Amino acid sequence: ITRGFAHSARVVTAAALIMFFVFFAFVPEGSGMIKPIALGLATGIAFDAFLVRMTLGPALMALMGKAAWWMPRWLGKLLPDVDIEGKHLRDHLAEVAWAAEQHGAALSAQQLVAGADNDRLQPVTFAVPEGGVLLISGRATTRHILMATIAGRLAMVDGKAQVVGYSLGSDVNRVARRVAMVTLGGTERAASEPSFGGLLAERLRVTLPWHRAWRSRREAARWVQKVGSVLGIDLHRDQHFDEFSRVVRAVALASIALAERPAVVMIDCADALLDVADIEMFLNSVNALAPQATTLVIGTAAQPNVFSGFSRAITRLDLAPISSFAGVQEGTTR
């Protein structure tokens, strides 16, 4: 209330004085019919501006407290968000300018706060180059919240963040269209239908542009062959997930997100891969399947140290303790 009064007092005072003197000028010089009308308008302007708007209004708002800002939820949904002073536009331009300054960074955040207003996580700062890897470790719940926020599925609470040049504030819809997410938890209970190739073809059919959707089955067959080649095993499009080992299922599910060729792919292991050899095989397989321009975000329970032959720049983000983030960026880990 104090800040709003300080910003609006000058404008209200100037406008009130202008209108007051314009009307009051007709009192001494106007005709007999005009003088009482002009006096009433001048008096009303002064009463409204100085007594109602600048005295009674702020005083009543201060006395009512939070009740002064209450609005029924159903009414809030019906009323339009009228940005008369252009605050949203100024915020959008500031976010666009900040995102444009993040040269070479596919993902970057500055004091990004994820979560909800009443249960927010600590701020986190990081920068991931194009084609790099962001390794997020910690508890599954905090990983999911942060990854969903970066992917544009959850609104951020505070801070700045950009994904492939688009702000997570005002361009969140564009961010969501350029990020694919997959969670590997529960792969041991994967249904026998549809098959690996069938699921790939269906995902490609609904995500590819309309002029390429007719090639979804052919593209799915190519990806099945590619996954088998990377894993060194013989795969068929009609095989079901329950026929695969745990790590093969994880790579197969990750390949479905990679097949869309998004700018960023987020893969959360959801504690499904606990063996060091399985983690190494999974990470190296994803590294080989993903195009070099694709940025990877991988969530694990703990930070793995097995990156033999890994050619991508790695940024580590440890979410331990549970409600505190600490980002550390490093070069390529060998």
Secondary structure as UniProt FT lines:
FT   HELIX           2..24
FT   HELIX           26..29
FT   TURN            32..33
FT   HELIX           34..46
FT   HELIX           47..56
FT   HELIX           57..64
FT   HELIX           65..69
FT   HELIX           73..78
FT   TURN            84..85
FT   HELIX           87..100
FT   TURN            103..104
FT   STRAND          105..113
FT   STRAND          115..116
FT   TURN            117..118
FT   STRAND          119..120
FT   STRAND          124..129
FT   TURN            130..131
FT   STRAND          133..137
FT   HELIX           140..150
FT   TURN            151..152
FT   STRAND          158..163
FT   TURN            164..165
FT   STRAND          166..167
FT   TURN            168..170
FT   HELIX           172..177
FT   STRAND          179..183
FT   TURN            185..186
FT   HELIX           187..189
FT   HELIX           196..207
FT   TURN            210..212
FT   HELIX           213..215
FT   HELIX           216..231
FT   TURN            237..238
FT   HELIX           241..243
FT   HELIX           246..259
FT   STRAND          264..268
FT   TURN            270..271
FT   HELIX           276..289
FT   TURN            292..293
FT   STRAND          295..300
FT   TURN            308..309
FT   STRAND          314..318
FT   TURN            322..323
FT   STRAND          326..329
//
